Amino acid sequence: MTDLTRGNTESWFETIWDALHGYREDCIPEGDGAYDDQWSDICTAMAWIREEFDEDRPAQQADRTLHYTDDVLADLVHHSIKHHQRQLNFIKWHHELEEKKERERIDSLQKLQKSLNL
């Protein structure tokens, strides 16, 4: 949670970004083209807001834009890792489910074999 302060504009942006990241994780997950486009639009809008807000501070603007770009890249990497971890968990779960089905089939066939005295 961000320490929101009236005079600290950076805390305003952090608060909004925290909410947007929650929205990204809970409402518009990665991997769906429409959701990914929506997230891209959100990031673009936030960049434009940042530019407009910082327009009267040109000396700091380049540094803040670079920092913003680093933040977006860090977020993208973080979300990509989480996405692939979820994919890996799904694959493991699916594999375990398929393995269980195969074991049940083998058990069933072994019972049939035993009942037929084969």
Phi and psi restraints in degrees (value plus and minus 20) as a CYANA .aco file:
   2 THR   PHI    -103.1   -63.1
   2 THR   PSI     125.7   165.7
   3 ASP   PHI    -105.2   -65.2
   3 ASP   PSI      65.9   105.9
   4 LEU   PHI     -87.9   -47.9
   4 LEU   PSI     106.2   146.2
   5 THR   PHI    -153.1  -113.1
   5 THR   PSI     116.0   156.0
   6 ARG   PHI     -75.4   -35.4
   6 ARG   PSI     -64.1   -24.1
   7 GLY   PHI    -107.6   -67.6
   7 GLY   PSI     -23.0    17.0
   8 ASN   PHI    -126.9   -86.9
   8 ASN   PSI      74.2   114.2
   9 THR   PHI     -81.7   -41.7
   9 THR   PSI     -50.4   -10.4
  10 GLU   PHI     -81.4   -41.4
  10 GLU   PSI     -56.7   -16.7
  11 SER   PHI     -86.9   -46.9
  11 SER   PSI     -48.8    -8.8
  12 TRP   PHI     -85.6   -45.6
  12 TRP   PSI     -68.0   -28.0
  13 PHE   PHI     -84.2   -44.2
  13 PHE   PSI     -60.2   -20.2
  14 GLU   PHI     -82.1   -42.1
  14 GLU   PSI     -60.4   -20.4
  15 THR   PHI     -83.0   -43.0
  15 THR   PSI     -64.9   -24.9
  16 ILE   PHI     -86.3   -46.3
  16 ILE   PSI     -62.4   -22.4
  17 TRP   PHI     -82.5   -42.5
  17 TRP   PSI     -59.6   -19.6
  18 ASP   PHI     -78.2   -38.2
  18 ASP   PSI     -65.0   -25.0
  19 ALA   PHI     -85.4   -45.4
  19 ALA   PSI     -62.1   -22.1
  20 LEU   PHI     -84.4   -44.4
  20 LEU   PSI     -58.3   -18.3
  21 HIS   PHI     -85.5   -45.5
  21 HIS   PSI     -58.3   -18.3
  22 GLY   PHI     -83.0   -43.0
  22 GLY   PSI     -61.6   -21.6
  23 TYR   PHI     -82.4   -42.4
  23 TYR   PSI     -61.8   -21.8
  24 ARG   PHI     -81.1   -41.1
  24 ARG   PSI     -66.8   -26.8
  25 GLU   PHI     -89.7   -49.7
  25 GLU   PSI     -60.5   -20.5
  26 ASP   PHI    -112.3   -72.3
  26 ASP   PSI     -47.5    -7.5
  27 CYS   PHI    -138.5   -98.5
  27 CYS   PSI     -50.7   -10.7
  28 ILE   PHI    -151.2  -111.2
  28 ILE   PSI      52.6    92.6
  29 PRO   PHI     -83.4   -43.4
  29 PRO   PSI     135.6   175.6
  30 GLU   PHI     -86.3   -46.3
  30 GLU   PSI     136.6   176.6
  31 GLY   PHI      84.5   124.5
  31 GLY   PSI     -42.1    -2.1
  32 ASP   PHI    -115.7   -75.7
  32 ASP   PSI     104.5   144.5
  33 GLY   PHI     -74.6   -34.6
  33 GLY   PSI     -61.8   -21.8
  34 ALA   PHI     -85.7   -45.7
  34 ALA   PSI     -61.6   -21.6
  35 TYR   PHI     -87.7   -47.7
  35 TYR   PSI     -60.2   -20.2
  36 ASP   PHI     -83.9   -43.9
  36 ASP   PSI     -58.7   -18.7
  37 ASP   PHI     -84.8   -44.8
  37 ASP   PSI     -61.4   -21.4
  38 GLN   PHI     -82.1   -42.1
  38 GLN   PSI     -62.6   -22.6
  39 TRP   PHI     -84.2   -44.2
  39 TRP   PSI     -60.0   -20.0
  40 SER   PHI     -81.0   -41.0
  40 SER   PSI     -62.7   -22.7
  41 ASP   PHI     -83.6   -43.6
  41 ASP   PSI     -60.3   -20.3
  42 ILE   PHI     -81.9   -41.9
  42 ILE   PSI     -65.5   -25.5
  43 CYS   PHI     -83.8   -43.8
  43 CYS   PSI     -59.6   -19.6
  44 THR   PHI     -84.7   -44.7
  44 THR   PSI     -65.2   -25.2
  45 ALA   PHI     -80.9   -40.9
  45 ALA   PSI     -62.0   -22.0
  46 MET   PHI     -84.8   -44.8
  46 MET   PSI     -57.3   -17.3
  47 ALA   PHI     -83.7   -43.7
  47 ALA   PSI     -62.2   -22.2
  48 TRP   PHI     -86.1   -46.1
  48 TRP   PSI     -60.2   -20.2
  49 ILE   PHI     -81.9   -41.9
  49 ILE   PSI     -64.2   -24.2
  50 ARG   PHI     -79.6   -39.6
  50 ARG   PSI     -65.5   -25.5
  51 GLU   PHI     -81.3   -41.3
  51 GLU   PSI     -65.8   -25.8
  52 GLU   PHI     -84.2   -44.2
  52 GLU   PSI     -61.0   -21.0
  53 PHE   PHI     -86.7   -46.7
  53 PHE   PSI     -58.4   -18.4
  54 ASP   PHI    -111.2   -71.2
  54 ASP   PSI     -16.9    23.1
  55 GLU   PHI     -75.9   -35.9
  55 GLU   PSI     -55.0   -15.0
  56 ASP   PHI    -104.9   -64.9
  56 ASP   PSI     -12.0    28.0
  57 ARG   PHI    -147.5  -107.5
  57 ARG   PSI      44.1    84.1
  58 PRO   PHI     -81.6   -41.6
  58 PRO   PSI     -50.0   -10.0
  59 ALA   PHI     -86.4   -46.4
  59 ALA   PSI     -52.7   -12.7
  60 GLN   PHI    -109.4   -69.4
  60 GLN   PSI     -36.0     4.0
  61 GLN   PHI     -80.5   -40.5
  61 GLN   PSI     -65.3   -25.3
  62 ALA   PHI     -82.5   -42.5
  62 ALA   PSI     -63.4   -23.4
  63 ASP   PHI     -84.6   -44.6
  63 ASP   PSI     -62.1   -22.1
  64 ARG   PHI     -87.7   -47.7
  64 ARG   PSI     -58.7   -18.7
  65 THR   PHI     -83.8   -43.8
  65 THR   PSI     -62.2   -22.2
  66 LEU   PHI     -82.7   -42.7
  66 LEU   PSI     -64.0   -24.0
  67 HIS   PHI     -81.9   -41.9
  67 HIS   PSI     -63.0   -23.0
  68 TYR   PHI     -80.2   -40.2
  68 TYR   PSI     -64.9   -24.9
  69 THR   PHI     -81.3   -41.3
  69 THR   PSI     -62.3   -22.3
  70 ASP   PHI     -82.1   -42.1
  70 ASP   PSI     -61.0   -21.0
  71 ASP   PHI     -82.7   -42.7
  71 ASP   PSI     -64.0   -24.0
  72 VAL   PHI     -84.3   -44.3
  72 VAL   PSI     -63.8   -23.8
  73 LEU   PHI     -82.0   -42.0
  73 LEU   PSI     -64.1   -24.1
  74 ALA   PHI     -81.3   -41.3
  74 ALA   PSI     -61.7   -21.7
  75 ASP   PHI     -83.7   -43.7
  75 ASP   PSI     -63.3   -23.3
  76 LEU   PHI     -81.8   -41.8
  76 LEU   PSI     -63.6   -23.6
  77 VAL   PHI     -84.4   -44.4
  77 VAL   PSI     -65.3   -25.3
  78 HIS   PHI     -78.5   -38.5
  78 HIS   PSI     -67.9   -27.9
  79 HIS   PHI     -89.0   -49.0
  79 HIS   PSI     -53.7   -13.7
  80 SER   PHI     -85.3   -45.3
  80 SER   PSI     -62.7   -22.7
  81 ILE   PHI     -81.3   -41.3
  81 ILE   PSI     -66.7   -26.7
  82 LYS   PHI     -80.8   -40.8
  82 LYS   PSI     -60.5   -20.5
  83 HIS   PHI     -80.5   -40.5
  83 HIS   PSI     -67.5   -27.5
  84 HIS   PHI     -90.8   -50.8
  84 HIS   PSI     -50.2   -10.2
  85 GLN   PHI     -85.5   -45.5
  85 GLN   PSI     -61.2   -21.2
  86 ARG   PHI     -84.2   -44.2
  86 ARG   PSI     -60.6   -20.6
  87 GLN   PHI     -81.7   -41.7
  87 GLN   PSI     -63.8   -23.8
  88 LEU   PHI     -83.0   -43.0
  88 LEU   PSI     -62.6   -22.6
  89 ASN   PHI     -81.6   -41.6
  89 ASN   PSI     -60.6   -20.6
  90 PHE   PHI     -83.1   -43.1
  90 PHE   PSI     -64.2   -24.2
  91 ILE   PHI     -81.8   -41.8
  91 ILE   PSI     -64.4   -24.4
  92 LYS   PHI     -80.4   -40.4
  92 LYS   PSI     -66.7   -26.7
  93 TRP   PHI     -80.7   -40.7
  93 TRP   PSI     -65.3   -25.3
  94 HIS   PHI     -82.9   -42.9
  94 HIS   PSI     -62.9   -22.9
  95 HIS   PHI     -81.2   -41.2
  95 HIS   PSI     -65.0   -25.0
  96 GLU   PHI     -82.2   -42.2
  96 GLU   PSI     -59.8   -19.8
  97 LEU   PHI     -83.9   -43.9
  97 LEU   PSI     -65.7   -25.7
  98 GLU   PHI     -85.3   -45.3
  98 GLU   PSI     -59.2   -19.2
  99 GLU   PHI     -82.7   -42.7
  99 GLU   PSI     -62.1   -22.1
 100 LYS   PHI     -81.0   -41.0
 100 LYS   PSI     -63.7   -23.7
 101 LYS   PHI     -81.0   -41.0
 101 LYS   PSI     -63.1   -23.1
 102 GLU   PHI     -85.6   -45.6
 102 GLU   PSI     -59.6   -19.6
 103 ARG   PHI     -83.9   -43.9
 103 ARG   PSI     -59.8   -19.8
 104 GLU   PHI     -84.7   -44.7
 104 GLU   PSI     -58.6   -18.6
 105 ARG   PHI     -84.6   -44.6
 105 ARG   PSI     -63.4   -23.4
 106 ILE   PHI     -82.4   -42.4
 106 ILE   PSI     -66.0   -26.0
 107 ASP   PHI     -79.5   -39.5
 107 ASP   PSI     -63.7   -23.7
 108 SER   PHI     -82.2   -42.2
 108 SER   PSI     -63.6   -23.6
 109 LEU   PHI     -86.9   -46.9
 109 LEU   PSI     -57.2   -17.2
 110 GLN   PHI     -86.1   -46.1
 110 GLN   PSI     -58.0   -18.0
 111 LYS   PHI     -84.7   -44.7
 111 LYS   PSI     -61.8   -21.8
 112 LEU   PHI     -82.3   -42.3
 112 LEU   PSI     -64.4   -24.4
 113 GLN   PHI     -79.1   -39.1
 113 GLN   PSI     -64.2   -24.2
 114 LYS   PHI     -86.1   -46.1
 114 LYS   PSI     -60.2   -20.2
 115 SER   PHI     -88.9   -48.9
 115 SER   PSI     -47.2    -7.2
 116 LEU   PHI    -110.6   -70.6
 116 LEU   PSI     -20.4    19.6
 117 ASN   PHI      36.1    76.1
 117 ASN   PSI      25.6    65.6
